[in-house]
C-alpha cells in the first residue's frame, strides 16, 4: 500500500466511526477494560508516587475541575488525567495488548474521565471513544513492533499519547483534518523509556501520555495545527522511532478487527511476561509439598522478552519486585500466591523469599511464547517437579472471566480506597452505555467521608 496516506486514513476512520459499527463483543471488552482500569486506579491511588505528585500539583495546578480517583483532591483536567494514569499504572496491574505490550486503557481512560467532568458526555460516547483510542494506539504500536519496545522505548507511553488524543478528538467531534492535527500534536509529545522501569518515572510517562493526548485534541479543536503525515512522514513518528515500520498494520482491516478483542487482563500485579512463571510456581506449590528449605534449585525457561525486562535477581523496592522474575517465582513458591501483599518491601525482606530468589536460574528460549513458561523445581531429595504453562491465566487464550475481573476490582478498591462504594461503581460501569453522564464514575470513586 501507499504509506503516504496512513495518517489521513486513520484520522478519517476515527472521525467517521459510528458506535453501531462497533461489534457487541468489542463493546463488552470496553466495559471489562474500563472496570479493570478503575480498579487499578483505586488500588494505586494512595501509592507513595501518587502522594508525591499530588504534593507538587497542589502548588501549581489550575482551578479544580476533575476528580482524583479514590481521593478527595480535585485538579484541573490535564493534571487529573496525569495523576489518574499514574495511579492506574503504578501497581503494574493494568491490562495489556500482548502483541505490542502496550497497557492500552490507562492513558486513554484517564484522559476521557477527566474530560467527561469538563464537558458532559454520555456513556455511549465515552465507551465509543475508549474503543477508538485503544484502536489508534495499538495499531500505531503494531506498525513499530517489536523493534520499538526492544530498543528501549516505553511503548505504553509513546503510543498511549495517540490513543488519548484520538479518544478526546472523537468526543470533541474533530473533522478528519483536525484529527490529523491532534495526532500530529500528540506525536511531538511522545516520550517514555524502558530504562525507567522499576522507578516512579515509568508511570509518570504513562500519565504524561494521558495529559498530552488530551491537550493535543483540545488544541486541535482550537485550530492549532500539526503535521499532516506525522506517522508516515520521512521524519515522522514511525520512521524515527521504528526500525522497519509496517504501515499496513495500521490500516489493514481497519474497522473489521479490533485491538480490544485481543486485550489481556492481569491476575497478578507485576510485569505480564512474568505471569506464566507465577502460574507454574503456584500450581507446583498447590500440587506438592514444597517447604522452601527443601528446594535446591528453580529453573525457569522463558521468552527472551521476559529476561530482558524482568530478570532482576536482587530487587530492593516494591517497584523492582514487580519486575523481578526471581522474586515472583520465590514468593509464588513460598506463599502459593502472587497478589499485592507479595510485592511489598516486607515480602522482599522475608528471609525465606530472599533465600529462594538466590536459587532461581533463568534461561531464555525464543521458541517459548510471551505468555508461556517452563518451570522446574529441583528438590534436595532429588526430585524434579516441573510444569509447562502454555498460556498464562489472563491471556487471550485463557482470559479472566467477568466474575474474576469484578473480584479483582473489589480487592483493589478495598486495598487502595477503603470506604469506596465498589458495588455502586461496578453497577455504573456495567450500565454505562445507557448512562447520560459518564462523569458519575469519577464522583462514585471517592470513598464515603473523604472530603
Secondary structure, 3 states (H helix, E strand, C coil): CCHHHHHHHHHHHHHHCCHHHCCHHHHHHHHHHHHHHHHHHHHHCCCHHHHHHHHHHHHHCCCCCEECCCCCCEECHHHHHHHHHHHHHCCCCCCEECCCCECHHHHHHHHHHHHHHHCCCCHHHHHHHHHHHHHHHHHHHHHHCCHHHHHCECHHHHHHHHHHHHHHHHHCCCCHHHHHHHHHHHHCCCCCEHHHCCCHHHHHHHHHHHHHHHHHHHHHHCCCCCCCCCCCCCCCHHHHHCCCCCCHHHHCCECCECHHHHEECCCCCCCHHHHHHHHHHHHHHHHCCCCHHHEEEEEEEECHHHHHHHCCCCCCCHHHHCCCHHHHHHHHHHHCCCCHHHHCHHHHHCHHHHHHHCCEEEEECCCCCCCCEEEEEEECCCCEEEEEECCCCCCHHHCCCHHHHHHHHHHHHHHHCCCCCHHHHHHHHHCHHHCCCCCHHHHHCCCCCCC
